[in-house]
């Protein structure tokens, strides 16, 4: 089934204890669509870049089967840029530089060919922009998934509160869930979020896995223990891309299938952190993905005598 992702395509400059990069391709929508490309053939992108964004990078997206008809290129303007430095524990980072550039006035235009999409993934952008996307869809998608972050919870809370009833699934990390609900216990936080609108809540816990909540059902997906984590940038977006991509491929939004989608998303995220930026998820094979998923299954499988 067709997937539409709206979010940022950007430049990142990264520094971790394992090294540093100059400008490389980044952005939420980049990671989401690349991850989803391993599952769905109808993978549509809406984003904006400046004319400083190389055609070679657009070609890389297209070679993954990503439809870039909705990628606006603004002449005379610069692409969104983020620079960050990770601490030794890789769980915390400092933002060194942010240049909004074209994202400051992002007005998402939905091409006619994208209308009627079955699945909509709203990558991390301002809630007002995410709502505009929903309002510009001529028919409501079967499933709308929303990602947000602590910044919007802090500075655009009113917009976010009006957006939440319009979506089916909210994806946040544990810190954001607590900030949004003022509840420390994640079970209570998920229940409060469901009262705000989304019937399904995914709470990411980084290297400690992810939780899926729906009604009174709960599922926990472990994170794969890795010997080395080079760069956690984009791991959450890669997770979201694997999750929504698998749902689009199977066209099954039952709780049981969402559990499988969580595992596939977790597997994709585990690849992402093994190299800088999108390098690792650019050239995966289906055999690699299935082998990694099998590792997750073995990690959580046990028998009772």
Secondary structure, DSSP 8 states (H G I E B T S, - for coil): --EEEES--EEEEEEETTEE-SSEEE-HHHHHHHHHTTT-S-EEEEEEEETTS-HHHHHHHHHTTEEEEEEEEETT----EEEEEE-TTSS-EEEEEEE-GGGGG------GGGTT-SEEEE-SS-HHHHHHHHHT-SS--SEEEEE--HHHHHHSHHHHHHHHTT-SEEEEEHHHHHHHHS-SSHHHHHHHHHHHS-SEEEEE-GGG-EEEEETTEEEEE-----S-----TTHHHHHHHHHHHHHHHHT--SHHHHHHHHHHHHHHHHHHTTSSTTTGGGS--HHHHHHHHHHHHHHH-----
